Amino acid sequence: MREIEFRGLSGKSWYYGYYTGPTGPHLDDHEDRSSLLDDEDYRVLIEDDYWIVNPLGAQIMADPETVGQYTGLRDMDRRKIYEGDIVKS
């Protein structure tokens, strides 16, 4: 079975995990999350944003131009290849 994984760029860092598009409530990425992660009532609906949700459940707003799905393939150095990657032979 193919591993379903996405990555997206937020700031200067790549984040890996599941993907959610502009549907449904998310934590506002512009707020300090450390005190909000346990507050179930704190949710902000943000349309037009794209989120990567890591295995621990943290949600990171990603640049939509950088979001790509893992293809199931690896390069010669065993690094995962994602949609949009440029691979040289």
C-alpha positions, 0 to 999 in steps of 0.5 A: 500500500502506498504511504500517504504523506505530504510536505509543505514549506512554512517560512524556511522549514519543510513540514511533513504529515497529512494535508488539509485544504481550506475546509474546516476549523484550524488553529490560527497560525499567527497566534502563540499556540503553546497555551491554546493547544489544550483549549478546544474552544479556540478555533479559527476558520481560515479559508484559502489556507493550506495546512500540514498536520504532523503525526503529533497533530500539530497544524502548520500553515504551508505555502500552497505553491509548495505542498506536494504529495509523496510519490512512493518513490525514492532517489538514489540517496533513498530520499523521498520524492514528492510531487513537484520535485526536480530529479536529475539522472 
